[in-house]
């Protein structure tokens, strides 16, 4: 697939001795960013990632002191399974964190993926018209190099004018049907954190670092991307 001319992706690498240290730093940075957003603009708009990596972060966040009523929660991608299915990213975030803090339910914007990928993608794109720039986007990195629901070799929605969301019909990682924000829309953010833990992510990280054509490279916010890594994912000398 031919990609549009790419502007440079600004990357800042942060390496932590272990996953606990990474989650601790990520949680305090998120609360700090939220505090700045709520003090300055009255609201904090954050996009959550799914999968297993962020769960300990979410469990940590629920113990923290924050001005929760000003938080607005979005999801970077969702799996098309019933709403209460444990595979749902929204269900994981709810049980690990959101059910335990006083964020108004009307400010938790789930992707209605139970309606099928196309209908849900359309509905969510409309909802996202209401928010110009996210304060923070959280992302993960799959073993195969995917991020959010953007998979290597598929469309990433990174071109100018690309729709805010994409319906994914044949994801290589089950479930096949997903909804995802496109790379252009994910990049409309003041800050982006990519969290990478576990040595199984080594190859994906090395490919990113080597400049391979991975979806995460197509997310290029003006302020750059902070990559939070557990040391075991990193080979000595890989990150400068
Ligand atoms: C999803 C995701 C996805 C995730 C990576 C990493 O729904 O699958 O949001 O992009 O961030 O797959 O997942 P793990 O943390 O489970 O490795």
py3Dmol code that shows the C-alpha trace and the ligand (Angstrom):
import py3Dmol

protein = """\
ATOM      1  CA  UNK A   1       0.000   0.000   0.000  1.00  0.00           C
ATOM      2  CA  UNK A   2       1.358   3.425  -0.964  1.00  0.00           C
ATOM      3  CA  UNK A   3       1.316   5.836   1.942  1.00  0.00           C
ATOM      4  CA  UNK A   4       0.924   9.593   1.710  1.00  0.00           C
ATOM      5  CA  UNK A   5       4.104  11.659   2.065  1.00  0.00           C
ATOM      6  CA  UNK A   6       4.910  11.412   5.758  1.00  0.00           C
ATOM      7  CA  UNK A   7       5.993  14.280   7.913  1.00  0.00           C
ATOM      8  CA  UNK A   8       8.534  13.345  10.540  1.00  0.00           C
ATOM      9  CA  UNK A   9       7.266  11.570  13.647  1.00  0.00           C
ATOM     10  CA  UNK A  10       8.731  13.159  16.774  1.00  0.00           C
ATOM     11  CA  UNK A  11       9.479  10.436  19.318  1.00  0.00           C
ATOM     12  CA  UNK A  12      10.647  10.598  22.917  1.00  0.00           C
ATOM     13  CA  UNK A  13      11.653   7.293  24.477  1.00  0.00           C
ATOM     14  CA  UNK A  14      11.320   6.716  28.220  1.00  0.00           C
ATOM     15  CA  UNK A  15      12.701   3.519  29.690  1.00  0.00           C
ATOM     16  CA  UNK A  16      11.639   2.217  33.114  1.00  0.00           C
ATOM     17  CA  UNK A  17      13.299  -0.563  35.087  1.00  0.00           C
ATOM     18  CA  UNK A  18      10.086  -2.586  35.262  1.00  0.00           C
ATOM     19  CA  UNK A  19       6.387  -2.440  34.465  1.00  0.00           C
ATOM     20  CA  UNK A  20       5.475  -1.186  37.946  1.00  0.00           C
ATOM     21  CA  UNK A  21       7.726   1.833  37.607  1.00  0.00           C
ATOM     22  CA  UNK A  22       6.275   2.501  34.165  1.00  0.00           C
ATOM     23  CA  UNK A  23       2.676   2.344  35.406  1.00  0.00           C
ATOM     24  CA  UNK A  24       3.480   4.554  38.381  1.00  0.00           C
ATOM     25  CA  UNK A  25       5.057   7.250  36.201  1.00  0.00           C
ATOM     26  CA  UNK A  26       2.330   6.996  33.581  1.00  0.00           C
ATOM     27  CA  UNK A  27      -0.420   7.355  36.192  1.00  0.00           C
ATOM     28  CA  UNK A  28       1.139  10.437  37.774  1.00  0.00           C
ATOM     29  CA  UNK A  29       1.803  12.019  34.371  1.00  0.00           C
ATOM     30  CA  UNK A  30      -1.823  11.427  33.331  1.00  0.00           C
ATOM     31  CA  UNK A  31      -3.175  13.003  36.510  1.00  0.00           C
ATOM     32  CA  UNK A  32      -0.799  15.953  36.053  1.00  0.00           C
ATOM     33  CA  UNK A  33      -1.902  16.482  32.434  1.00  0.00           C
ATOM     34  CA  UNK A  34      -5.545  16.170  33.491  1.00  0.00           C
ATOM     35  CA  UNK A  35      -5.032  18.731  36.217  1.00  0.00           C
ATOM     36  CA  UNK A  36      -3.486  21.210  33.763  1.00  0.00           C
ATOM     37  CA  UNK A  37      -6.330  20.631  31.282  1.00  0.00           C
ATOM     38  CA  UNK A  38      -9.112  21.002  33.839  1.00  0.00           C
ATOM     39  CA  UNK A  39      -7.534  24.095  35.426  1.00  0.00           C
ATOM     40  CA  UNK A  40      -6.883  25.738  32.063  1.00  0.00           C
ATOM     41  CA  UNK A  41      -9.814  24.613  29.923  1.00  0.00           C
ATOM     42  CA  UNK A  42     -12.312  23.153  32.388  1.00  0.00           C
ATOM     43  CA  UNK A  43     -12.256  19.624  30.961  1.00  0.00           C
ATOM     44  CA  UNK A  44      -9.890  16.750  30.217  1.00  0.00           C
ATOM     45  CA  UNK A  45     -10.490  14.698  27.051  1.00  0.00           C
ATOM     46  CA  UNK A  46      -8.593  11.410  27.081  1.00  0.00           C
ATOM     47  CA  UNK A  47      -8.640   8.482  24.661  1.00  0.00           C
ATOM     48  CA  UNK A  48      -8.051   5.046  26.198  1.00  0.00           C
ATOM     49  CA  UNK A  49      -6.241   2.077  24.730  1.00  0.00           C
ATOM     50  CA  UNK A  50      -7.341  -1.513  25.151  1.00  0.00           C
ATOM     51  CA  UNK A  51      -5.738  -4.916  25.437  1.00  0.00           C
ATOM     52  CA  UNK A  52      -3.988  -6.165  28.543  1.00  0.00           C
ATOM     53  CA  UNK A  53      -1.181  -3.592  28.870  1.00  0.00           C
ATOM     54  CA  UNK A  54      -3.184  -0.682  30.329  1.00  0.00           C
ATOM     55  CA  UNK A  55      -5.169  -2.660  32.909  1.00  0.00           C
ATOM     56  CA  UNK A  56      -2.638  -2.171  35.770  1.00  0.00           C
ATOM     57  CA  UNK A  57      -2.461   1.518  34.834  1.00  0.00           C
ATOM     58  CA  UNK A  58      -6.239   1.824  35.057  1.00  0.00           C
ATOM     59  CA  UNK A  59      -6.251   0.013  38.407  1.00  0.00           C
ATOM     60  CA  UNK A  60      -3.684   2.490  39.662  1.00  0.00           C
ATOM     61  CA  UNK A  61      -5.567   5.501  38.343  1.00  0.00           C
ATOM     62  CA  UNK A  62      -8.676   4.606  40.318  1.00  0.00           C
ATOM     63  CA  UNK A  63      -6.726   5.049  43.571  1.00  0.00           C
ATOM     64  CA  UNK A  64      -5.541   8.520  42.623  1.00  0.00           C
ATOM     65  CA  UNK A  65      -6.840  11.888  43.507  1.00  0.00           C
ATOM     66  CA  UNK A  66      -8.223  13.738  40.483  1.00  0.00           C
ATOM     67  CA  UNK A  67     -11.026  16.072  39.564  1.00  0.00           C
ATOM     68  CA  UNK A  68     -12.997  13.178  38.004  1.00  0.00           C
ATOM     69  CA  UNK A  69     -16.192  15.107  37.127  1.00  0.00           C
ATOM     70  CA  UNK A  70     -14.191  17.050  34.510  1.00  0.00           C
ATOM     71  CA  UNK A  71     -12.855  13.928  32.757  1.00  0.00           C
ATOM     72  CA  UNK A  72     -14.222  12.872  29.359  1.00  0.00           C
ATOM     73  CA  UNK A  73     -13.343   9.346  28.296  1.00  0.00           C
ATOM     74  CA  UNK A  74     -13.089   8.128  24.687  1.00  0.00           C
ATOM     75  CA  UNK A  75     -11.817   4.848  23.264  1.00  0.00           C
ATOM     76  CA  UNK A  76      -9.213   4.507  20.535  1.00  0.00           C
ATOM     77  CA  UNK A  77     -10.646   1.225  19.335  1.00  0.00           C
ATOM     78  CA  UNK A  78     -13.245  -1.370  20.217  1.00  0.00           C
ATOM     79  CA  UNK A  79     -13.920  -4.995  19.447  1.00  0.00           C
ATOM     80  CA  UNK A  80     -17.306  -5.877  17.934  1.00  0.00           C
ATOM     81  CA  UNK A  81     -18.603  -8.183  20.647  1.00  0.00           C
ATOM     82  CA  UNK A  82     -21.554  -7.701  23.036  1.00  0.00           C
ATOM     83  CA  UNK A  83     -21.301  -4.726  25.352  1.00  0.00           C
ATOM     84  CA  UNK A  84     -20.697  -6.719  28.543  1.00  0.00           C
ATOM     85  CA  UNK A  85     -18.219  -9.142  26.947  1.00  0.00           C
ATOM     86  CA  UNK A  86     -14.903  -9.180  28.825  1.00  0.00           C
ATOM     87  CA  UNK A  87     -13.130  -8.743  25.480  1.00  0.00           C
ATOM     88  CA  UNK A  88     -14.594  -5.257  25.174  1.00  0.00           C
ATOM     89  CA  UNK A  89     -12.033  -2.538  25.841  1.00  0.00           C
ATOM     90  CA  UNK A  90     -14.774  -0.457  27.465  1.00  0.00           C
ATOM     91  CA  UNK A  91     -15.693  -3.344  29.805  1.00  0.00           C
ATOM     92  CA  UNK A  92     -12.071  -3.737  30.869  1.00  0.00           C
ATOM     93  CA  UNK A  93     -11.673  -0.001  31.513  1.00  0.00           C
ATOM     94  CA  UNK A  94     -14.947   0.032  33.458  1.00  0.00           C
ATOM     95  CA  UNK A  95     -14.068  -2.846  35.756  1.00  0.00           C
ATOM     96  CA  UNK A  96     -10.464  -1.771  36.278  1.00  0.00           C
ATOM     97  CA  UNK A  97     -11.103   1.934  36.755  1.00  0.00           C
ATOM     98  CA  UNK A  98     -14.172   3.794  35.528  1.00  0.00           C
ATOM     99  CA  UNK A  99     -16.715   2.015  37.741  1.00  0.00           C
ATOM    100  CA  UNK A 100     -14.753   3.143  40.783  1.00  0.00           C
ATOM    101  CA  UNK A 101     -14.505   6.906  40.223  1.00  0.00           C
ATOM    102  CA  UNK A 102     -17.154   9.633  39.896  1.00  0.00           C
ATOM    103  CA  UNK A 103     -16.818  10.383  36.188  1.00  0.00           C
ATOM    104  CA  UNK A 104     -20.388  11.097  35.008  1.00  0.00           C
ATOM    105  CA  UNK A 105     -21.661   8.233  32.839  1.00  0.00           C
ATOM    106  CA  UNK A 106     -22.595  10.811  30.189  1.00  0.00           C
ATOM    107  CA  UNK A 107     -18.885  11.625  29.847  1.00  0.00           C
ATOM    108  CA  UNK A 108     -17.815   8.056  29.092  1.00  0.00           C
ATOM    109  CA  UNK A 109     -18.148   7.751  25.320  1.00  0.00           C
ATOM    110  CA  UNK A 110     -18.099   4.059  24.462  1.00  0.00           C
ATOM    111  CA  UNK A 111     -17.881   2.954  20.838  1.00  0.00           C
ATOM    112  CA  UNK A 112     -21.221   1.205  20.175  1.00  0.00           C
ATOM    113  CA  UNK A 113     -19.416  -1.755  18.617  1.00  0.00           C
ATOM    114  CA  UNK A 114     -22.294  -4.152  19.379  1.00  0.00           C
ATOM    115  CA  UNK A 115     -24.068  -2.466  16.440  1.00  0.00           C
ATOM    116  CA  UNK A 116     -21.488  -3.805  13.969  1.00  0.00           C
ATOM    117  CA  UNK A 117     -18.301  -2.176  12.731  1.00  0.00           C
ATOM    118  CA  UNK A 118     -19.787   0.112  10.078  1.00  0.00           C
ATOM    119  CA  UNK A 119     -22.714   1.515  12.043  1.00  0.00           C
ATOM    120  CA  UNK A 120     -20.535   1.970  15.122  1.00  0.00           C
ATOM    121  CA  UNK A 121     -17.736   3.672  13.190  1.00  0.00           C
ATOM    122  CA  UNK A 122     -20.203   6.093  11.661  1.00  0.00           C
ATOM    123  CA  UNK A 123     -21.880   6.912  14.973  1.00  0.00           C
ATOM    124  CA  UNK A 124     -18.560   7.427  16.752  1.00  0.00           C
ATOM    125  CA  UNK A 125     -17.184   9.678  13.998  1.00  0.00           C
ATOM    126  CA  UNK A 126     -20.204  11.900  14.495  1.00  0.00           C
ATOM    127  CA  UNK A 127     -19.661  12.022  18.236  1.00  0.00           C
ATOM    128  CA  UNK A 128     -16.000  12.923  17.727  1.00  0.00           C
ATOM    129  CA  UNK A 129     -17.024  16.009  15.750  1.00  0.00           C
ATOM    130  CA  UNK A 130     -17.665  17.542  19.176  1.00  0.00           C
ATOM    131  CA  UNK A 131     -14.036  17.398  20.266  1.00  0.00           C
ATOM    132  CA  UNK A 132     -11.419  19.141  18.140  1.00  0.00           C
ATOM    133  CA  UNK A 133      -8.270  18.091  19.957  1.00  0.00           C
ATOM    134  CA  UNK A 134      -7.808  15.382  22.567  1.00  0.00           C
ATOM    135  CA  UNK A 135      -5.733  16.322  25.595  1.00  0.00           C
ATOM    136  CA  UNK A 136      -4.177  12.859  25.745  1.00  0.00           C
ATOM    137  CA  UNK A 137      -4.300   9.678  23.673  1.00  0.00           C
ATOM    138  CA  UNK A 138      -3.121   6.373  25.157  1.00  0.00           C
ATOM    139  CA  UNK A 139      -1.957   3.680  22.772  1.00  0.00           C
ATOM    140  CA  UNK A 140      -0.440   0.217  22.952  1.00  0.00           C
ATOM    141  CA  UNK A 141       1.620  -1.829  20.544  1.00  0.00           C
ATOM    142  CA  UNK A 142       0.588  -5.329  19.518  1.00  0.00           C
ATOM    143  CA  UNK A 143       3.103  -8.117  18.986  1.00  0.00           C
ATOM    144  CA  UNK A 144       2.373  -7.864  15.257  1.00  0.00           C
ATOM    145  CA  UNK A 145       2.964  -4.099  15.302  1.00  0.00           C
ATOM    146  CA  UNK A 146      -0.679  -3.008  15.334  1.00  0.00           C
ATOM    147  CA  UNK A 147      -1.856  -0.082  17.378  1.00  0.00           C
ATOM    148  CA  UNK A 148      -5.470   0.758  18.285  1.00  0.00           C
ATOM    149  CA  UNK A 149      -7.327  -1.213  15.549  1.00  0.00           C
ATOM    150  CA  UNK A 150      -4.804  -0.249  12.855  1.00  0.00           C
ATOM    151  CA  UNK A 151      -3.006  -3.295  11.502  1.00  0.00           C
ATOM    152  CA  UNK A 152       0.085  -3.542   9.285  1.00  0.00           C
ATOM    153  CA  UNK A 153      -0.924  -3.855   5.641  1.00  0.00           C
ATOM    154  CA  UNK A 154      -4.410  -2.370   6.099  1.00  0.00           C
ATOM    155  CA  UNK A 155      -5.769   1.174   5.714  1.00  0.00           C
ATOM    156  CA  UNK A 156      -4.783   3.485   8.566  1.00  0.00           C
ATOM    157  CA  UNK A 157      -6.757   6.629   7.853  1.00  0.00           C
ATOM    158  CA  UNK A 158      -3.649   8.800   7.920  1.00  0.00           C
ATOM    159  CA  UNK A 159      -4.262  10.767   4.737  1.00  0.00           C
ATOM    160  CA  UNK A 160      -5.569  14.353   4.805  1.00  0.00           C
ATOM    161  CA  UNK A 161      -9.340  14.317   5.072  1.00  0.00           C
ATOM    162  CA  UNK A 162      -9.436  10.659   6.177  1.00  0.00           C
ATOM    163  CA  UNK A 163     -12.508   9.771   8.231  1.00  0.00           C
ATOM    164  CA  UNK A 164     -12.145   9.967  12.000  1.00  0.00           C
ATOM    165  CA  UNK A 165     -13.012   6.283  12.413  1.00  0.00           C
ATOM    166  CA  UNK A 166     -12.569   3.112  10.400  1.00  0.00           C
ATOM    167  CA  UNK A 167     -14.612  -0.075  10.357  1.00  0.00           C
ATOM    168  CA  UNK A 168     -12.273  -3.071  10.472  1.00  0.00           C
ATOM    169  CA  UNK A 169     -13.792  -6.224   8.984  1.00  0.00           C
ATOM    170  CA  UNK A 170     -10.900  -8.648   8.921  1.00  0.00           C
ATOM    171  CA  UNK A 171      -8.450  -7.935  11.724  1.00  0.00           C
ATOM    172  CA  UNK A 172      -5.730 -10.609  11.863  1.00  0.00           C
ATOM    173  CA  UNK A 173      -6.104 -10.673  15.669  1.00  0.00           C
ATOM    174  CA  UNK A 174      -9.543 -11.856  16.850  1.00  0.00           C
ATOM    175  CA  UNK A 175     -12.165 -10.612  16.956  1.00  0.00           C
ATOM    176  CA  UNK A 176     -12.007  -9.823  13.233  1.00  0.00           C
ATOM    177  CA  UNK A 177     -14.566  -7.021  13.444  1.00  0.00           C
ATOM    178  CA  UNK A 178     -13.406  -3.875  15.176  1.00  0.00           C
ATOM    179  CA  UNK A 179     -13.859  -0.141  15.117  1.00  0.00           C
ATOM    180  CA  UNK A 180     -10.870   2.146  15.375  1.00  0.00           C
ATOM    181  CA  UNK A 181      -9.985   5.783  15.246  1.00  0.00           C
ATOM    182  CA  UNK A 182      -7.841   6.484  12.196  1.00  0.00           C
ATOM    183  CA  UNK A 183      -4.230   7.637  12.492  1.00  0.00           C
ATOM    184  CA  UNK A 184      -5.032  11.204  11.426  1.00  0.00           C
ATOM    185  CA  UNK A 185      -7.694  11.549  14.140  1.00  0.00           C
ATOM    186  CA  UNK A 186      -5.569   9.906  16.805  1.00  0.00           C
ATOM    187  CA  UNK A 187      -2.856  12.432  16.015  1.00  0.00           C
ATOM    188  CA  UNK A 188      -5.144  15.362  16.809  1.00  0.00           C
ATOM    189  CA  UNK A 189      -3.913  15.325  20.373  1.00  0.00           C
ATOM    190  CA  UNK A 190      -1.857  17.500  22.655  1.00  0.00           C
ATOM    191  CA  UNK A 191      -0.074  14.454  24.072  1.00  0.00           C
ATOM    192  CA  UNK A 192       0.233  10.816  23.085  1.00  0.00           C
ATOM    193  CA  UNK A 193       1.617   8.049  25.290  1.00  0.00           C
ATOM    194  CA  UNK A 194       2.419   4.646  23.818  1.00  0.00           C
ATOM    195  CA  UNK A 195       2.836   2.057  26.581  1.00  0.00           C
ATOM    196  CA  UNK A 196       4.910  -1.021  25.788  1.00  0.00           C
ATOM    197  CA  UNK A 197       5.508  -3.757  28.359  1.00  0.00           C
ATOM    198  CA  UNK A 198       6.627  -7.396  28.079  1.00  0.00           C
ATOM    199  CA  UNK A 199       9.518  -8.815  26.117  1.00  0.00           C
ATOM    200  CA  UNK A 200       7.063 -10.311  23.565  1.00  0.00           C
ATOM    201  CA  UNK A 201       6.865  -6.784  22.152  1.00  0.00           C
ATOM    202  CA  UNK A 202      10.565  -6.705  21.337  1.00  0.00           C
ATOM    203  CA  UNK A 203      10.185  -7.422  17.599  1.00  0.00           C
ATOM    204  CA  UNK A 204       7.403  -4.900  17.107  1.00  0.00           C
ATOM    205  CA  UNK A 205       9.378  -2.252  18.942  1.00  0.00           C
ATOM    206  CA  UNK A 206      12.540  -3.028  16.976  1.00  0.00           C
ATOM    207  CA  UNK A 207      10.573  -2.757  13.713  1.00  0.00           C
ATOM    208  CA  UNK A 208       9.188   0.638  14.752  1.00  0.00           C
ATOM    209  CA  UNK A 209      12.628   1.800  15.765  1.00  0.00           C
ATOM    210  CA  UNK A 210      14.077   0.583  12.466  1.00  0.00           C
ATOM    211  CA  UNK A 211      11.594   2.728  10.545  1.00  0.00           C
ATOM    212  CA  UNK A 212       9.414  -0.147   9.249  1.00  0.00           C
ATOM    213  CA  UNK A 213       6.028   0.814   7.890  1.00  0.00           C
ATOM    214  CA  UNK A 214       3.922   0.287  11.023  1.00  0.00           C
ATOM    215  CA  UNK A 215       0.616   2.019  11.788  1.00  0.00           C
ATOM    216  CA  UNK A 216       2.029   3.675  14.885  1.00  0.00           C
ATOM    217  CA  UNK A 217       4.412   5.641  12.635  1.00  0.00           C
ATOM    218  CA  UNK A 218       1.427   7.189  10.876  1.00  0.00           C
ATOM    219  CA  UNK A 219       0.307   8.936  14.085  1.00  0.00           C
ATOM    220  CA  UNK A 220       2.129  12.237  14.037  1.00  0.00           C
ATOM    221  CA  UNK A 221       0.872  14.852  16.490  1.00  0.00           C
ATOM    222  CA  UNK A 222       2.636  18.213  16.305  1.00  0.00           C
ATOM    223  CA  UNK A 223       3.916  17.852  19.874  1.00  0.00           C
ATOM    224  CA  UNK A 224       5.360  14.370  19.346  1.00  0.00           C
ATOM    225  CA  UNK A 225       4.791  10.957  20.886  1.00  0.00           C
ATOM    226  CA  UNK A 226       6.094   9.720  24.235  1.00  0.00           C
ATOM    227  CA  UNK A 227       6.913   6.022  24.251  1.00  0.00           C
ATOM    228  CA  UNK A 228       6.994   4.450  27.716  1.00  0.00           C
ATOM    229  CA  UNK A 229       8.974   1.226  27.739  1.00  0.00           C
ATOM    230  CA  UNK A 230       9.754  -1.436  30.247  1.00  0.00           C
ATOM    231  CA  UNK A 231      13.484  -2.163  30.123  1.00  0.00           C
ATOM    232  CA  UNK A 232      12.989  -5.826  29.208  1.00  0.00           C
ATOM    233  CA  UNK A 233      11.435  -4.784  25.875  1.00  0.00           C
ATOM    234  CA  UNK A 234      14.556  -2.897  24.951  1.00  0.00           C
ATOM    235  CA  UNK A 235      17.849  -4.292  23.747  1.00  0.00           C
ATOM    236  CA  UNK A 236      20.884  -2.353  24.966  1.00  0.00           C
ATOM    237  CA  UNK A 237      21.714   0.333  22.454  1.00  0.00           C
ATOM    238  CA  UNK A 238      18.352   0.172  20.697  1.00  0.00           C
ATOM    239  CA  UNK A 239      17.148   3.482  22.045  1.00  0.00           C
ATOM    240  CA  UNK A 240      19.368   6.545  21.942  1.00  0.00           C
TER     241      UNK A 240
END
"""
ligand_1 = """\
17
LIG
C -6.981 -3.852 21.172
C -6.091 -2.687 21.340
C -4.737 -2.821 20.830
C -3.770 -2.976 21.961
C -2.611 -3.808 21.502
C -1.759 -4.249 22.652
O -8.157 -3.708 21.372
O -6.477 -4.944 20.831
O -6.535 -1.505 21.799
O -4.310 -1.929 19.891
O -3.352 -1.748 22.460
O -3.111 -4.960 20.884
O -2.514 -5.173 23.353
P -1.938 -5.927 24.589
O -1.723 -4.883 25.613
O -2.990 -6.907 24.981
O -0.665 -6.568 24.146
"""
view = py3Dmol.view(width=600, height=400)
view.addModel(protein, "pdb")
view.setStyle({"model": 0}, {"cartoon": {"style": "trace"}})
view.addModel(ligand_1, "xyz")
view.setStyle({"model": 1}, {"stick": {}})
view.zoomTo()
view.show()
